[in-house]
Amino acid sequence: MQARIGAGSYTTVKRHLDKWREQRTRVSVVEAPPEITERGATFVRDLWTAAAALAEKQLAVTRETASREVELARKGQADAEAALERVEQEVEGLREQLAGREQAFAAQAEELAQSRAALGAEQARSVELQRQTRELRADLERHQAGGRAEYDRLATEMAALKEQVAKAFAGREQA
């Protein structure tokens, strides 16, 4: 305002503004005639009744919608709980299968360990048997060589004995 007037201090301008505000707030209140007051009250009651009826209708629609939504939510919850129960049963079945397979695996692992131990023992036995076989073959070859030499010696001796026997018979036949 000071800028609009172009002059005046804040104190001066404030004093004039305060007077102006005071004059503006002094409005006289006039009483309405009773028939207008009655019609206004009737109008307000009718308006309130209509608003209350409209609010009641909206509330009923809202309650019905909420009831349907609650029913759908309950059905969804029941379906979800049933699905969860099925999944839990499947998980339990899978756990049991896994436990059975783990037991079978452990038994097979034990059987494999025993088979490996037995195989190791059989391999050691096989190595020992091969060693013994080599020794026996070597002994057999020595005995065969010794037997051939003995056979040859005995054959030579027998031939000499046959010759002696033949000479002895020949000498007896001459005598």
C-alpha positions in Angstrom: 0.0 0.0 0.0 2.8 2.3 0.8 4.2 1.7 -2.7 0.7 2.5 -4.2 0.4 5.8 -2.3 4.0 6.7 -2.9 4.5 8.0 0.6 4.0 7.4 4.3 5.7 5.5 7.1 4.8 2.0 8.1 3.2 3.3 11.4 1.0 5.8 9.6 -0.1 3.2 7.0 -0.8 0.6 9.7 -3.0 3.0 11.6 -5.2 3.6 8.6 -5.3 -0.1 7.7 -6.5 -1.0 11.2 -9.3 1.6 11.0 -10.4 0.3 7.6 -10.4 -3.4 8.9 -12.5 -2.4 11.9 -15.1 -0.7 9.7 -15.2 -3.7 7.5 -15.9 -6.1 10.3 -18.8 -4.1 11.7 -21.7 -5.6 9.8 -25.1 -5.5 11.3 -26.9 -8.8 11.8 -30.5 -8.8 10.7 -33.0 -11.3 12.1 -34.8 -13.4 9.5 -38.6 -13.6 9.7 -40.0 -16.8 11.4 -41.5 -18.2 8.2 -38.1 -17.9 6.4 -36.4 -19.5 9.4 -39.0 -22.3 9.4 -38.6 -22.9 5.6 -34.9 -22.8 6.0 -35.0 -25.4 8.8 -37.4 -27.6 6.7 -35.1 -27.3 3.7 -32.1 -28.2 5.9 -34.0 -31.2 7.3 -35.1 -32.4 3.9 -31.6 -31.9 2.6 -30.2 -33.8 5.6 -32.8 -36.6 5.0 -31.9 -36.9 1.3 -28.2 -36.8 2.1 -28.6 -39.5 4.8 -30.6 -41.7 2.4 -28.0 -41.3 -0.3 -25.3 -42.0 2.1 -27.2 -45.1 3.3 -27.5 -46.4 -0.3 -23.9 -45.8 -1.0 -23.0 -47.5 2.3 -25.1 -50.5 1.3 -23.4 -50.7 -2.1 -20.0 -50.4 -0.5 -20.9 -53.1 2.1 -22.1 -55.4 -0.6 -19.0 -54.8 -2.7 -16.8 -55.3 0.3 -18.7 -58.5 1.2 -18.1 -59.9 -2.3 -14.4 -58.9 -2.1 -14.1 -60.5 1.4 -15.7 -63.7 0.1 -13.4 -63.7 -3.0 -10.4 -63.1 -0.7 -11.5 -66.0 1.6 -12.0 -68.3 -1.4 -8.5 -67.2 -2.6 -7.1 -67.8 0.8 -8.7 -71.3 1.0 -7.4 -72.1 -2.5 -3.9 -70.9 -1.5 -4.0 -72.9 1.7 -5.0 -76.0 -0.3 -2.3 -75.4 -2.8 0.2 -74.9 0.0 -0.9 -78.1 1.6 -0.4 -80.0 -1.7 3.1 -78.4 -2.1 4.0 -79.3 1.5 2.9 -82.9 0.9 4.9 -83.0 -2.4 7.9 -81.6 -0.5 7.5 -84.2 2.2 7.3 -87.0 -0.4 10.4 -85.6 -2.1 12.2 -85.5 1.2 11.3 -89.1 1.8 12.5 -90.1 -1.7 15.7 -88.2 -1.1 16.2 -89.9 2.3 15.6 -93.3 0.6 18.0 -92.5 -2.2 20.6 -91.3 0.3 20.3 -94.6 2.2 20.6 -96.6 -1.0 23.6 -94.5 -2.1 25.2 -95.0 1.3 24.6 -98.8 1.0 26.0 -98.8 -2.5 29.0 -96.8 -1.4 29.6 -99.3 1.4 29.2 -102.2 -1.0 31.5 -100.5 -3.4 34.1 -100.0 -0.7 33.8 -103.6 0.3 34.1 -104.7 -3.4 37.2 -102.5 -3.8 38.7 -104.0 -0.6 37.9 -107.5 -1.9 39.3 -106.6 -5.4 42.5 -105.3 -3.8 42.8 -108.6 -1.8 42.1 -110.6 -5.0 44.6 -108.6 -6.9 47.2 -109.2 -4.2 46.3 -112.9 -4.3 46.5 -112.9 -8.1 50.0 -111.3 -8.0 51.1 -114.0 -5.4 49.6 -116.8 -7.5 51.4 -115.5 -10.6 54.6 -115.4 -8.6 54.1 -118.9 -7.4 53.2 -120.0 -11.0 56.4 -118.6 -12.3 58.3 -120.4 -9.6 56.5 -123.6 -10.3 57.2 -123.3 -14.0 60.8 -122.6 -13.3 60.9 -125.7 -11.0 59.1 -127.7 -13.7 61.5 -126.7 -16.4 64.4 -127.6 -14.1 62.8 -130.9 -13.3 62.0 -131.5 -17.0 65.6 -130.7 -17.9 66.9 -133.0 -15.1 64.4 -135.6 -16.1 65.5 -135.5 -19.8 69.1 -135.8 -18.7 68.2 -138.7 -16.4 66.1 -140.3 -19.2 69.0 -139.9 -21.6 71.4 -141.4 -19.0 69.0 -144.3 -18.3 68.4 -144.8 -22.0 72.1 -145.0 -22.5 72.4 -147.3 -19.6 69.6 -149.5 -20.8 71.1 -149.7 -24.2 74.3 -150.8 -22.6 72.5 -153.4 -20.5 70.6 -154.6 -23.5 73.9 -155.1 -25.3 75.3 -156.9 -22.3 72.2 -159.1 -22.1 72.4 -159.8 -25.8 76.1 -160.7 -25.5 75.3 -162.9 -22.5 72.6 -164.7 -24.4 74.7 -164.9 -27.4 77.5 -166.5 -25.4 75.2 -169.0 -23.8 73.8 -170.0 -27.1 77.3 -170.7 -28.3 78.2 -172.7 -25.4 
